[in-house]
Amino acid sequence: MATTGRNQPCPCGSGRKYKQCCRAKDEEQARQQRALLAMQHALPYPATPVELAPPDVLAADERRKRFEAVGSLAEQVQVFREALAEGLLGSEEALDMLEEIRAEAAELEDQDTLPSLLEELRAQAPKLYEDYFDHYDAWLIADALERQEYEALPALLEPFAREPDRHTDPLFEVILLLMYHAQDRLLLDLLRQTWPGLKRAKTGAPADREDYRQMLIALTLFDYLDSTPAPRADDPVLLAALNGIGAVDQSVRNNLLSLLGQRPDPLCLADFLYPVRGEALRANLARLTVEWLGDLHRRHSVSPARGELARKALMVYLLKRAEEGVSGRRLLVPATEPLGRHLDIYLRGTEAEPEAPYAVASLLELLPRYVDWLVERGFAAPVEAGRVLRGLSAVADSLLHLIEVGEFDRPALRALERASLAADEAAVSSVDEDPLLSSPLFEALREAGEEPDPAILDEIKALGPAAVRPLIATALDEWLHFADQDAPEVWAPLHAVRLLGELEAAEAVEALLPLFEFDDDWLAEALPEAYGRIGQPALEPLRRLLFDHEWHVHARGRTTQALAELAQHHPELRSQVVDALVALLDPGETQTDDDRTLNGFAVGDLLRIKAVQAGPAILRAFDEGLVDESIVDRAFALRELGLAPLPPPPPAPALGKARPSPGMSRNAPCPCGSGKKYKKCCGR
């Protein structure tokens, strides 16, 4: 009966090696079966014959036990050399031992032992080396790249070029290493040599071959761009090179123009907003990332191969966010929590690709370039770019956790470790930290919890304008926002927002706008109140956000509440606030169910500030079906405007709780007179 080799794919279909998957379970089942057979043999009736393992298998098991029992690298090497000298090793056994020696040597930062043993294996048992040469050469290639000994690479790559269809999996691993280490010229030569054989190969998944072809196309385009003073899409030299790959079509020409930044129809935010969905949105995201790839190479001399790895990871993130219904700036500008979450899934998911560690590492190292590019293109505001960079420290911490618990080979592990350090450094360098942030006073604010000592708040307010910048940094700190819900520091951003409102800090207006999109009930109440206190400087930014359809409806709904607070705190701005909310009710502004929801918020806030002059516009909006009446209904609006009789007073509520008027929103002031919203008071 055929057995599965320790280094062969596990029969269960997990994609992992047998020894790293079901081997231990299968061996335990075999042990139990042998024990059962032994018991049967002791019984007074004929037992089933026990099939004994061949002597060479038993000897190999003994050597394996001895190898696993030794406690040092030197002892492992001794066991291997003795078995090799005696001619006892099999191919699988040699590979197993060398894999463990390699791992132990890497832990000790020993760069000499493995190459020496591989040379001994090649000299003393060339057949054993040849059986798994693709693994051994891949190790040597990884070590040469790590030590930047690039002159050794052509000889190590040559066997892969001879028989690419025989060693597709190790070949793809080698290609990923060359991509990550930016060896574009060697990579392009290898791809050109191996593509004809792979194209005909019957092994390897078609998707892998298509990825291979796409990389060859991309590197061919970049090679042409770098070697041609005046590149153009119809150049016969380029067309001849692409014809050999079967890649002459309009999409390739468009990609060339995107890499050059010469598309005649530049992308804009509308290309990433509703109603753009499905394949159209996917195509726009692909084009966006290709344009960024071209910019990386043209302006920053980033290796195309390394940039392509980063682009792949970025596309994974963008497509997942698009599937979640995110659009516009919120889609294009990475946010800390979803970025960490989706990269985690990409690295450790059930369908994780071999490229994932290198792609994630490349993206995190190049992400600062991406957000800067978004700002230059007008897809992001500088304050959003700063928020992304500050959040990279949290992503770096998440990545370190993955490194600790994940099962990555040594080259991938090193790539992820470097990326974690780079992300942390980018986060630190992005913070123009005010000394007050690290002062005992602000440390006390971070540790104050839900109900801070009033003396702390008064001391911060007494600082006046000097407190504004550190308060803004605290309000925007995603590490604090996503701290454990029971940790005291999770409340610090909320306290900072309230303090900025009390200080009437105009500098905070633009900086805090991204917080309107946070899904946080406490912030949803504190932000409008803070903006209402700030006054005139908040009016135009709030109005701009209100009419910006790329923002989520709930963020825009909080804006109507902030405008209402502005009218209440600053009566001189009341008419301008009413005009803005009435303009929102115009039929031309109402296209979707989200718009009708927003109109419900606007009507509720107009009624809250008793804007009777808005009555005709409110009634027209109800008449034309422009208002979501689950938020505020027509009957309630008529009563609040004085156009319908008030209902009879309700019976006294049980337990002293006020009852809402029919149709009253849960966001309306509580009828009990507490001054709180109904949902925060008697509606609990």
C-alpha positions in Angstrom: 0.0 0.0 0.0 1.4 3.4 -1.0 2.3 5.8 1.9 2.4 9.5 1.9 5.9 11.1 2.2 6.5 13.5 5.0 7.1 16.3 2.6 4.4 15.5 0.2 1.0 17.5 0.2 -1.3 16.1 2.9 -4.0 13.8 1.4 -6.6 15.7 3.4 -6.4 18.6 0.9 -5.3 21.3 3.3 -2.4 22.3 1.0 0.1 21.8 3.9 2.9 19.3 4.0 1.8 15.9 5.4 4.3 16.2 8.3 2.8 19.5 9.3 -0.8 18.4 9.0 -2.2 14.9 9.5 0.9 12.9 10.1 0.8 12.9 13.9 -2.9 11.9 13.9 -2.3 9.1 11.4 0.7 7.8 13.4 -1.4 7.8 16.6 -4.2 5.8 14.8 -1.6 3.3 13.5 -0.1 3.0 17.0 -3.6 2.3 18.5 -4.2 -0.3 15.7 -0.9 -2.1 16.5 -1.8 -2.1 20.2 -5.2 -3.6 19.4 -3.6 -6.3 17.2 -1.2 -7.1 20.0 -4.1 -7.6 22.4 -5.8 -9.8 19.9 -2.6 -11.9 19.5 -2.7 -12.5 23.3 -6.2 -13.9 23.2 -6.9 -17.7 22.9 -8.1 -17.5 19.4 -6.1 -16.9 16.2 -5.1 -13.3 15.9 -4.9 -11.2 12.7 -1.3 -11.3 11.4 0.7 -8.1 12.2 2.4 -6.6 9.2 6.0 -5.7 10.4 7.7 -2.7 8.8 10.7 -3.4 6.6 14.1 -3.3 8.3 15.2 -0.1 6.5 12.0 1.7 7.6 12.6 0.6 11.2 16.2 1.8 11.0 15.0 5.2 9.6 12.5 5.5 12.4 15.3 4.9 15.0 17.5 7.5 13.3 14.6 9.9 13.3 14.1 9.4 17.1 17.7 9.9 17.7 17.8 13.1 15.6 14.8 14.5 17.4 16.2 13.6 20.8 19.5 15.6 20.5 19.6 19.0 22.0 21.8 21.1 19.9 22.6 22.1 16.3 26.0 20.5 16.5 24.5 17.1 17.5 21.9 17.3 14.7 24.7 17.9 12.2 26.6 14.9 13.6 23.6 12.6 13.3 23.1 13.7 9.7 26.8 13.4 8.7 27.0 9.9 10.2 23.9 8.7 8.3 25.2 10.3 5.1 28.6 8.7 5.4 27.1 5.3 6.0 24.9 5.6 3.0 21.8 5.1 5.0 19.8 8.2 4.2 16.8 8.3 1.9 15.7 11.4 0.0 12.8 12.2 2.3 14.8 11.6 5.4 17.6 13.8 4.2 15.2 16.6 3.4 13.5 16.3 6.8 16.8 16.5 8.7 18.1 19.4 6.6 14.8 21.3 7.1 15.2 21.2 10.9 18.9 22.0 10.7 18.1 25.0 8.6 15.5 26.2 11.1 17.8 25.7 14.1 20.7 27.4 12.2 18.5 30.4 11.4 17.6 30.8 15.1 21.3 30.9 15.9 22.1 33.2 13.0 24.4 30.5 11.7 24.9 31.2 7.9 27.6 28.6 7.2 26.3 25.2 8.4 23.5 24.6 5.9 25.5 25.5 2.8 28.3 23.3 4.0 25.9 20.3 4.5 24.2 20.8 1.2 27.6 20.8 -0.6 28.4 17.5 1.3 25.1 16.0 0.2 25.7 17.0 -3.4 29.2 15.5 -3.4 28.5 12.3 -1.5 24.9 11.5 -2.6 24.2 13.4 -5.8 21.0 11.3 -6.4 19.6 12.4 -3.0 20.4 16.0 -3.8 18.9 15.8 -7.3 15.6 14.4 -5.9 14.9 17.6 -4.0 17.3 20.0 -5.7 14.5 22.5 -6.1 14.1 22.8 -2.3 17.8 23.0 -1.7 18.5 25.5 -4.4 15.6 27.6 -3.2 17.1 27.7 0.3 20.4 28.8 -1.1 18.8 31.5 -3.2 16.9 32.8 -0.2 20.2 32.9 1.8 22.1 34.6 -1.1 19.4 37.2 -1.4 19.4 37.8 2.4 23.2 38.3 2.4 23.0 40.3 -0.9 25.3 37.9 -2.6 23.7 38.4 -6.0 26.6 37.0 -8.0 25.6 33.5 -6.8 22.1 33.7 -8.2 22.4 32.9 -11.9 24.0 29.5 -11.3 21.4 28.6 -8.7 18.5 29.7 -11.0 19.8 27.8 -14.1 18.3 24.4 -13.1 14.9 25.9 -12.7 15.1 27.5 -16.2 15.9 24.0 -17.6 12.9 22.2 -16.4 10.3 24.7 -15.1 7.3 22.4 -15.5 8.9 19.8 -13.2 9.3 22.1 -10.2 6.5 24.6 -10.4 5.8 25.2 -6.7 9.5 25.8 -5.7 9.9 27.9 -8.8 7.0 30.1 -7.8 8.6 30.5 -4.3 11.8 31.5 -5.9 10.0 34.1 -8.1 8.4 35.6 -5.0 11.8 35.9 -3.3 13.2 37.6 -6.4 10.2 40.0 -6.5 10.5 40.9 -2.8 14.3 41.5 -3.1 13.8 43.7 -6.2 15.9 41.5 -8.5 13.9 42.7 -11.6 16.5 41.9 -14.3 17.2 38.3 -13.0 13.5 37.8 -12.6 12.6 39.0 -16.1 15.3 36.7 -17.6 14.0 33.8 -15.6 10.4 34.4 -16.5 11.2 34.7 -20.2 13.2 31.4 -20.1 10.6 29.4 -18.2 7.4 30.7 -19.7 7.3 28.5 -22.8 7.7 25.4 -20.7 5.2 26.5 -18.1 2.7 27.4 -20.8 2.7 23.8 -22.0 2.9 22.3 -18.5 0.2 19.9 -17.3 1.1 20.5 -13.7 0.3 23.5 -11.6 -3.0 25.4 -11.4 -4.1 27.5 -14.4 -4.5 30.4 -12.0 -0.8 30.2 -11.1 0.1 30.2 -14.8 -2.0 33.3 -15.3 -0.4 35.1 -12.4 2.9 34.1 -13.9 1.9 35.5 -17.3 0.7 38.8 -15.8 4.0 39.3 -14.0 5.8 38.6 -17.2 3.6 41.2 -19.0 4.2 43.8 -16.2 8.0 43.4 -16.2 8.1 43.5 -20.0 6.2 46.8 -19.9 8.5 48.3 -17.3 11.6 47.0 -19.1 10.3 48.7 -22.2 9.6 52.0 -20.3 13.1 52.0 -18.8 14.9 51.3 -22.1 12.9 53.6 -24.4 13.3 57.4 -24.4 9.9 58.1 -25.9 7.6 55.1 -25.1 4.3 54.6 -26.9 1.6 52.0 -26.9 1.9 51.2 -30.6 5.7 50.8 -30.7 6.5 47.7 -32.8 9.3 46.7 -30.4 6.9 46.6 -27.5 4.2 44.8 -29.6 6.7 42.1 -30.7 7.8 41.5 -27.0 4.1 41.2 -25.9 3.1 39.0 -28.8 5.4 36.2 -27.5 3.3 36.3 -24.3 0.0 36.5 -26.0 -0.7 39.9 -24.5 -1.5 42.4 -27.2 -4.9 43.8 -26.4 -6.5 47.1 -25.4 -6.1 46.4 -21.6 -2.3 46.1 -22.0 -2.2 49.4 -23.9 -4.3 51.0 -21.2 -2.0 49.6 -18.5 1.0 51.1 -20.3 -0.7 54.5 -20.4 -1.7 54.1 -16.7 1.9 53.3 -15.8 3.0 56.4 -17.6 0.3 58.5 -16.0 -1.0 59.4 -19.5 -4.6 58.2 -19.5 -6.8 60.8 -21.2 -9.7 60.3 -18.8 -8.2 60.8 -15.3 -9.9 59.1 -12.4 -11.9 61.1 -9.9 -13.7 60.4 -6.6 -17.0 59.8 -8.5 -15.4 56.7 -10.0 -15.5 55.1 -6.6 -18.9 56.2 -5.4 -22.4 54.8 -5.8 -23.8 53.9 -8.4 -20.4 52.5 -9.5 -20.4 48.9 -8.3 -19.3 45.4 -9.3 -16.9 44.9 -12.2 -16.9 48.7 -13.0 -15.7 49.5 -9.5 -13.2 46.6 -9.6 -11.8 47.9 -12.9 -11.4 51.4 -11.5 -9.6 50.1 -8.4 -7.3 48.0 -10.6 -6.5 51.1 -12.7 -5.9 53.2 -9.6 -3.4 50.7 -8.2 -1.6 50.4 -11.6 -1.3 54.2 -11.8 0.2 54.2 -8.2 2.6 51.4 -9.3 3.8 53.6 -12.2 4.3 56.6 -9.9 6.3 54.5 -7.5 8.7 53.5 -10.3 8.9 56.9 -12.1 9.3 59.2 -9.1 10.7 57.0 -6.3 12.6 54.3 -8.3 10.8 51.5 -6.5 11.4 48.1 -8.1 8.4 47.2 -10.3 8.4 43.6 -9.0 8.4 44.8 -5.4 5.7 47.4 -6.2 3.6 44.7 -7.8 3.6 42.7 -4.6 2.4 45.8 -2.7 -0.2 46.5 -5.3 -1.6 42.9 -5.0 -2.0 43.3 -1.2 -3.6 46.7 -1.7 -6.1 45.3 -4.2 -7.0 42.5 -1.7 -7.8 45.2 0.9 -9.7 47.5 -1.4 -11.9 44.8 -2.9 -12.8 43.4 0.6 -13.7 47.0 1.7 -15.8 47.4 -1.5 -17.6 44.2 -0.7 -18.5 45.7 2.7 -20.2 48.6 0.9 -17.5 51.2 1.6 -17.0 53.8 -1.1 -15.3 57.1 -1.9 -12.5 58.3 0.3 -13.4 55.8 3.0 -12.7 53.1 0.5 -9.4 54.5 -0.9 -7.9 55.7 2.4 -6.9 52.7 4.6 -8.3 52.7 8.1 -6.3 50.9 10.9 -8.8 48.3 12.1 -10.1 47.0 8.7 -6.5 47.1 7.3 -5.2 45.0 10.1 -8.2 42.7 9.9 -8.0 42.1 6.2 -4.3 41.6 6.1 -4.6 39.1 8.9 -7.2 37.1 6.8 -5.0 37.4 3.7 -2.0 36.0 5.6 -3.8 33.3 7.6 -7.0 32.6 5.8 -8.0 29.1 4.6 -7.1 30.2 1.0 -3.9 32.1 1.9 -1.6 32.5 -1.2 2.2 31.8 -1.0 2.7 35.4 -2.0 0.8 36.8 0.9 3.7 37.4 3.4 5.8 39.1 0.8 2.8 41.1 -0.5 1.8 42.3 3.0 5.4 43.1 3.9 5.8 45.2 0.7 2.5 47.0 1.2 3.3 48.0 4.7 6.7 49.3 3.7 5.3 51.3 0.8 2.0 52.4 2.4 3.3 55.9 3.3 4.0 56.5 -0.4 0.4 55.4 -1.2 -1.3 57.8 1.2 1.0 60.7 0.1 0.0 59.9 -3.5 -3.7 59.9 -2.6 -3.2 63.4 -1.1 -1.4 64.6 -4.3 -4.3 63.2 -6.5 -6.9 64.9 -4.3 -8.3 61.5 -3.1 -7.4 62.2 0.5 -6.9 65.2 2.8 -3.5 65.6 4.6 -5.2 65.0 8.0 -6.4 61.6 6.7 -2.9 60.7 5.5 -1.6 61.6 9.0 -4.2 59.4 10.6 -3.2 56.4 8.4 0.4 56.8 9.3 -0.2 57.2 13.0 -2.4 54.0 12.9 0.5 52.0 11.4 1.9 51.3 14.8 -1.3 49.4 15.7 -0.9 47.4 12.4 2.7 46.8 13.2 1.7 45.4 16.6 -0.9 43.2 15.0 1.7 41.9 12.5 4.1 41.1 15.3 1.4 38.9 16.9 0.9 37.1 13.5 4.6 36.5 13.4 4.5 34.9 16.8 1.5 32.6 16.1 1.8 32.0 12.4 3.6 29.3 10.5 5.8 31.1 8.0 9.1 29.9 6.5 12.2 31.8 7.4 12.4 34.2 4.3 8.7 35.1 4.8 9.3 35.6 8.5 12.2 38.0 7.9 10.1 40.0 5.4 7.3 40.4 7.9 9.6 41.3 10.7 11.2 44.1 8.5 7.7 45.3 7.5 6.7 45.5 11.1 9.7 47.6 12.0 9.1 49.9 8.9 5.5 50.4 9.8 6.4 51.3 13.4 9.0 53.7 12.2 6.6 55.4 9.8 4.1 55.8 12.6 6.6 57.3 14.9 8.1 59.7 12.3 4.6 60.9 11.2 3.8 62.2 14.7 5.0 65.8 15.3 4.5 65.2 19.0 3.7 68.1 21.3 5.6 67.7 24.6 2.3 68.1 26.4 1.2 64.7 25.0 3.8 62.9 27.2 3.2 65.2 30.2 1.8 63.8 33.5 -1.4 65.9 32.8 -2.2 64.2 29.5 -1.2 60.8 30.9 -3.7 61.5 33.7 -6.3 62.2 31.0 -5.6 58.9 29.2 -5.9 57.0 32.5 -9.0 58.9 33.7 -11.6 56.4 32.5 -15.3 57.3 31.9 -15.6 60.0 34.6 -12.4 62.1 34.8 -11.6 64.2 37.8 -12.9 67.7 37.0 -9.6 69.1 38.2 -7.8 67.4 35.3 -10.2 68.9 32.8 -10.0 72.4 34.3 -6.2 72.2 34.3 -6.2 71.3 30.6 -8.7 74.1 29.7 -6.5 76.6 31.6 -3.7 75.9 29.1 -5.9 77.5 26.4 -4.5 77.4 22.8 -1.5 75.4 24.0 -3.7 72.4 24.7 -5.4 72.3 21.3 -2.8 70.3 19.3 -2.3 67.6 21.9 -6.0 67.3 22.3 -6.5 66.9 18.6 -3.8 64.2 18.6 -5.6 62.4 21.4 -9.0 62.7 19.7 -7.6 61.1 16.5 -5.5 58.4 18.1 -6.8 55.2 16.7 -4.8 53.2 19.2 -7.0 54.8 21.9 -10.2 54.4 19.9 -9.6 50.7 19.5 -8.3 50.0 23.0 -10.0 47.3 25.0 -13.5 48.5 25.9 -12.8 48.0 29.6 -9.5 49.9 29.4 -9.6 53.5 30.8 -7.7 55.0 27.8 -10.6 54.2 25.5 -12.4 57.2 26.9 -9.6 59.7 26.3 -10.6 60.6 22.7 -14.1 61.4 23.9 -12.8 63.7 26.6 -10.5 65.4 24.1 -13.4 66.1 21.7 -15.4 67.7 24.5 -12.5 69.8 25.7 -11.9 71.1 22.2 -15.5 72.2 22.0 -15.3 74.0 25.3 -12.1 75.7 24.1 -13.9 76.7 20.9 -10.8 75.4 19.0 -11.2 76.4 15.4 -8.0 74.5 14.5 -9.9 71.2 15.4 -12.7 71.7 12.9 -11.1 70.2 9.8 -8.9 67.7 11.8 -11.9 66.0 13.5 -14.1 65.6 10.5 -13.1 61.9 10.0 -14.5 61.1 13.4 -18.0 61.7 12.0 -17.7 58.3 10.4 -16.8 56.4 13.5 -19.5 54.0 14.7 -19.5 55.2 18.3 -22.7 56.3 20.1 -20.7 58.4 22.6 -18.8 60.2 19.8 -22.1 60.6 17.8 -23.3 62.8 20.7 -20.1 64.6 21.7 -19.0 65.6 18.2 -22.1 67.6 17.3 -22.0 69.3 20.7 -18.3 70.2 20.3 -18.8 71.6 16.8 -21.8 73.6 18.0 -19.7 75.3 20.6 -16.9 76.2 18.2 -19.2 78.4 16.1 -18.5 80.3 12.9 -15.3 78.3 11.8 -17.4 75.1 11.9 -20.2 76.3 9.6 -18.7 75.9 6.2 -16.8 72.6 6.8 -20.1 71.1 8.2 -22.1 72.4 5.3 -19.5 70.9 2.9 -19.7 67.5 4.6 -23.5 67.6 4.6 -23.7 67.8 0.8 -20.8 65.4 0.1 -22.4 62.2 -1.1 -19.3 60.1 -0.6 -19.6 60.3 3.2 -21.8 57.6 4.8 -25.4 58.6 5.5 -24.9 58.3 9.3 -21.9 60.6 9.2 -23.9 63.2 7.3 -26.8 62.7 9.7 -24.5 63.6 12.6 -23.6 66.7 10.6 -27.3 67.9 10.6 -27.2 67.4 14.4 -24.0 69.4 14.6 -25.5 72.2 12.5 -28.6 72.3 14.9 -26.2 72.5 17.8 -24.5 75.4 16.1 -27.8 77.3 15.7 -28.5 76.8 19.4 -25.1 77.8 20.7 -24.7 80.7 18.3 -28.1 82.3 17.4 -26.4 84.7 15.0 -25.7 81.6 12.7 -29.3 80.3 12.9 -30.5 81.5 9.5 -27.5 80.1 7.7 -28.0 76.7 9.4 -31.7 76.7 8.5 -30.9 77.6 4.9 -28.4 74.7 4.7 -30.8 72.1 6.1 -33.7 73.3 3.9 -31.4 73.2 0.8 -30.8 69.5 1.6 -34.5 68.8 1.2 -34.5 70.0 -2.4 -35.7 67.2 -4.7 -32.5 67.4 -6.7 -30.5 66.3 -3.7 -32.7 63.2 -3.1 -31.8 60.2 -5.3 -31.5 57.2 -3.0 -33.0 55.7 0.2 -29.9 57.0 2.0 -30.9 60.5 0.9 -34.4 60.0 2.3 -32.9 58.8 5.6 -30.7 61.9 5.7 -33.7 64.1 5.0 -35.4 62.5 8.0 -32.5 63.6 10.2 -32.6 67.1 8.7 -36.3 67.5 9.3 -35.9 66.2 12.9 -33.2 68.8 13.6 -35.1 71.6 12.0 -38.0 70.8 14.3 -35.7 70.6 17.2 -34.5 74.1 16.7 -38.1 75.2 16.0 -37.4 76.5 12.5 -41.0 77.3 11.7 -39.8 79.3 8.6 -38.8 75.9 7.1 -42.4 74.6 7.3 -43.2 74.9 3.6 -40.0 73.1 2.6 -40.7 70.4 5.2 -44.3 69.8 4.0 -43.2 69.7 0.4 -40.6 67.1 1.2 -43.3 64.9 2.9 -45.7 65.5 -0.1 -43.0 64.3 -2.6 -42.0 61.3 -0.5 -38.5 62.6 0.2 -38.5 61.9 3.9 -38.0 58.5 5.6 -41.0 58.6 8.0 -39.5 55.9 10.2 -37.3 58.7 11.5 -39.9 61.4 11.8 -43.4 61.2 10.4 -45.7 63.9 8.9 -48.1 64.0 11.8 -45.4 64.7 14.3 -43.9 67.4 12.0 -47.3 69.1 11.6 -47.8 69.3 15.3 -44.3 70.6 15.9 -44.9 73.3 13.3 -48.2 74.3 15.0 -50.2 73.1 11.9 -52.1 70.4 13.7 -53.7 70.1 17.2 -51.6 68.5 19.9 -52.8 65.0 20.9 -54.4 64.6 24.3 -51.8 64.1 27.1 -51.0 60.5 27.7 -51.7 58.7 31.0 -49.0 59.0 33.6 -46.3 56.6 32.7 -45.3 53.7 35.0 -42.1 54.2 37.0 -42.1 57.9 36.2 -40.9 57.5 32.6 -42.0 59.9 29.9 -43.7 58.5 26.9 -42.9 59.7 23.4 -45.4 61.6 21.2 -46.6 59.5 18.3 -44.0 59.5 15.5 -41.4 61.1 17.7 -37.8 60.2 16.8 -35.6 58.4 19.4 -33.1 61.2 18.7 -35.6 63.9 19.8 -35.3 65.6 23.3 -36.9 63.5 26.0 -40.4 64.7 27.0 -39.5 64.3 30.6 -37.5 67.6 30.4 -34.1 66.2 31.3 -32.5 67.8 28.3 -31.2 64.4 27.1 -32.2 62.6 23.9 -35.2 60.2 24.4 -33.1 57.2 23.5 -30.6 58.1 26.2 -33.2 58.8 28.8 -36.7 57.4 29.2 -36.4 55.4 26.0 -33.9 53.0 27.4 
